[in-house]
């Protein structure tokens, strides 16, 4: 997910990874409103000057961080391009709702990050850099879900459906669950939406 050219095979170098990881840590610790280039530098062994050498603006740095984190997330989920489409889809939905460690793992860092992410997203309608990156990330995951469903249809695992519309439905449900999980005091939203997606979307897809 290269910010520059959309290459899904993009891999930043070691220095850039350190700065992107620092941006994630600082964003979770300080939130968007109090996030500065200095607070990001403080989370790494690099100087603020090094940050400015690699990134012209904070928005550019955060946009690339979003691309990097999506690539990292997908590699950690490791659903691959082969294997049973039903299992791949179930694994991806669970990971998107609870993090790479799944429903039974420690998801505290997952929700901490999504709390910070919600702040950044609130600025996207007014910032073309953020808006473009959120669009790229959304499109990448939606296409992935669509491809899994299409693959399942081709293999006779899933019944015939509009794969892209079904993917959009799944993505919308997950997005709503994430927002409400971090913006309310309800702690059961992600689990409820997860179970609903399995029972009302994925289970009915499966050819018996």
Buried (B, 14 or more C-beta within 10 A) or exposed (E): BBBEEEEBEBEBEEBBEBBBBBBBBBBBBBBBEEBEBEBBBBBBEBEBEBBBEBBEEBBBBBBBBBBBBBBBBBEEBEBEEEEEBBEBBBBBBBBBBBBBBBBEEEBEEBBBBBBBBBBBBEBBEEBEBBBEBBEBBBEBBBEBBBBBBBBBBEEEBBEEBEBBEBBBBBBEBBBEBBBBBBEEEEEEBBBEBBEEBBEEBBEEBEEE
